[in-house]
Amino acid sequence: MMSKLLLVEDNPSDEKLTMTAFKRVGLANEIVVVRDGQEALDFLFCTGQYIERERVMPAMMLLDLNLPRIDGLEVLQRVRRDSRIGLLPIVILTSSKEQEDIARSYSLGANAYVRKPVDFGEFVKAARTLGLFWLLINERPPISR
């Protein structure tokens, strides 16, 4: 079974850009999209609308910081505190260039911080690198079910 990628993105334009970029580089993995921090936590912890979801963790999560209901930093913090899924690879994918956001993301346990490039060609390059490394090359951590 091919690994899933969880995309946490509330902006429809950025979602479309991300999906198009991954498709352009030939990423065959299923991409599950959730649109706010609460939905991301529900998906990961199999609660709310995802209570019946099979407890298979995604290979990685692409997490925006500026989200409705629960922001990305809070999602990151809650995931890292949970022993069952705390090792899930999390890449912050955001437009924020704030040094404070970068530092806080890493201090809370982000595996990488990627700024959304404005140029589509640059974004495709970023998608290729992310997909190759995190979904093909990287050895996934053991995650409790």
Backbone torsions as a table, in degrees:
resi	resn	phi	psi	omega
1	MET	NA	132.0	-178.3
2	MET	-76.4	142.4	-179.3
3	SER	-67.7	144.8	176.5
4	LYS	-94.0	155.5	173.8
5	LEU	-116.9	133.9	177.9
6	LEU	-102.5	119.4	177.6
7	LEU	-105.7	119.9	178.4
8	VAL	-107.8	101.4	-171.9
9	GLU	-149.2	124.0	-179.0
10	ASP	-94.1	-14.4	-177.4
11	ASN	-91.5	114.3	-178.0
12	PRO	-57.3	-35.8	179.2
13	SER	-66.7	-43.4	178.2
14	ASP	-67.8	-35.8	175.9
15	GLU	-61.0	-48.6	-179.2
16	LYS	-62.2	-43.3	178.4
17	LEU	-59.0	-45.4	-179.3
18	THR	-64.6	-46.2	-179.5
19	MET	-63.5	-42.1	179.0
20	THR	-64.6	-42.3	179.9
21	ALA	-63.7	-44.3	179.1
22	PHE	-65.6	-37.8	176.9
23	LYS	-64.6	-41.2	-179.2
24	ARG	-60.8	-34.6	-179.0
25	VAL	-90.2	3.0	174.3
26	GLY	82.6	22.4	178.0
27	LEU	-70.9	117.2	-176.6
28	ALA	-92.8	-8.6	-178.6
29	ASN	-63.6	145.9	175.2
30	GLU	-69.3	135.9	177.1
31	ILE	-112.2	117.6	177.0
32	VAL	-94.9	128.4	-179.0
33	VAL	-110.3	128.3	170.6
34	VAL	-122.5	153.2	-166.8
35	ARG	-112.2	4.0	174.0
36	ASP	-157.5	170.1	-175.7
37	GLY	-65.1	-37.3	179.2
38	GLN	-65.3	-41.6	179.0
39	GLU	-64.5	-36.8	177.0
40	ALA	-61.6	-46.2	179.7
41	LEU	-65.8	-39.9	176.9
42	ASP	-60.9	-42.3	179.2
43	PHE	-63.1	-49.3	-175.8
44	LEU	-67.0	-37.7	-177.0
45	PHE	-98.1	6.7	178.9
46	CYS	53.6	53.2	177.4
47	THR	-124.4	177.0	178.0
48	GLY	56.9	-133.7	-178.3
49	GLN	-67.9	-11.4	-179.2
50	TYR	-105.0	18.1	-175.7
51	ILE	-61.5	-29.0	180.0
52	GLU	-91.3	-1.1	-176.8
53	ARG	-65.7	141.3	174.9
54	GLU	-63.2	135.0	-174.9
55	ARG	-79.0	63.2	174.8
56	VAL	-113.4	121.2	-177.8
57	MET	-76.1	147.5	174.9
58	PRO	-66.7	160.3	177.7
59	ALA	-68.7	-29.9	178.5
60	MET	-163.6	163.6	176.3
61	MET	-124.1	129.5	169.7
62	LEU	-97.2	118.4	-169.5
63	LEU	-121.7	119.2	172.8
64	ASP	-76.8	154.4	179.2
65	LEU	-89.3	-42.0	-174.7
66	ASN	-89.6	90.0	-176.1
67	LEU	-123.4	152.2	173.9
68	PRO	-73.9	163.8	178.2
69	ARG	64.9	-65.3	177.2
70	ILE	-131.7	125.3	-176.5
71	ASP	-75.8	166.6	-176.0
72	GLY	-60.4	-36.5	179.1
73	LEU	-65.6	-37.1	177.2
74	GLU	-68.2	-39.8	176.0
75	VAL	-59.6	-48.5	179.3
76	LEU	-56.5	-47.6	-178.6
77	GLN	-61.7	-43.6	-179.2
78	ARG	-67.2	-39.2	178.6
79	VAL	-64.7	-45.9	-177.4
80	ARG	-65.9	-25.9	178.7
81	ARG	-77.9	-14.8	-174.4
82	ASP	-96.4	122.0	-175.9
83	SER	-65.9	-23.2	-178.1
84	ARG	-74.4	-35.4	-175.2
85	ILE	-128.2	9.5	-174.1
86	GLY	-60.4	-19.5	-179.3
87	LEU	-94.6	2.3	179.0
88	LEU	-54.6	126.3	176.5
89	PRO	-63.5	126.7	-178.8
90	ILE	-125.6	120.9	176.5
91	VAL	-109.3	121.0	175.1
92	ILE	-75.6	124.8	178.9
93	LEU	-124.7	100.6	-170.5
94	THR	-146.1	164.8	176.0
95	SER	-89.5	-8.0	-176.9
96	SER	-67.7	130.0	175.5
97	LYS	-107.8	7.4	-177.1
98	GLU	-66.6	126.2	178.9
99	GLN	-59.2	-34.3	178.5
100	GLU	-63.1	-40.8	178.1
101	ASP	-65.2	-41.2	179.5
102	ILE	-63.4	-50.2	-178.8
103	ALA	-62.7	-43.9	-178.9
104	ARG	-66.4	-39.2	178.5
105	SER	-59.0	-47.7	179.7
106	TYR	-68.2	-39.1	-179.2
107	SER	-66.4	-26.9	177.9
108	LEU	-87.3	-3.8	173.8
109	GLY	108.9	16.4	175.5
110	ALA	-63.1	144.3	177.7
111	ASN	-84.0	-26.3	179.7
112	ALA	-160.6	159.0	179.6
113	TYR	-132.1	116.3	-177.7
114	VAL	-122.7	125.6	175.0
115	ARG	-83.6	138.4	178.6
116	LYS	-68.6	114.9	175.7
117	PRO	-69.6	145.3	177.9
118	VAL	-74.5	-36.6	-178.2
119	ASP	-77.6	127.0	-177.4
120	PHE	-60.9	-40.0	178.6
121	GLY	-59.3	-42.0	177.0
122	GLU	-66.6	-36.6	179.0
123	PHE	-66.6	-38.7	176.9
124	VAL	-61.7	-41.9	176.8
125	LYS	-61.3	-42.7	178.8
126	ALA	-63.7	-42.2	179.6
127	ALA	-62.9	-41.1	178.7
128	ARG	-61.5	-47.3	-179.5
129	THR	-63.8	-46.5	178.9
130	LEU	-59.9	-48.3	-178.6
131	GLY	-62.9	-46.0	-179.4
132	LEU	-62.5	-47.8	-175.9
133	PHE	-71.5	-58.6	-170.9
134	TRP	-74.4	-26.9	-176.4
135	LEU	-104.1	-20.3	-177.9
136	LEU	-116.5	-45.9	-173.9
137	ILE	-87.3	-45.5	-175.5
138	ASN	-61.3	135.4	173.4
139	GLU	-83.5	120.4	-175.9
140	ARG	-69.1	144.0	176.7
141	PRO	-73.7	155.4	174.4
142	PRO	-70.0	131.6	-179.1
143	ILE	-125.3	128.8	179.2
144	SER	-64.7	147.7	179.4
145	ARG	-92.0	NA	NA
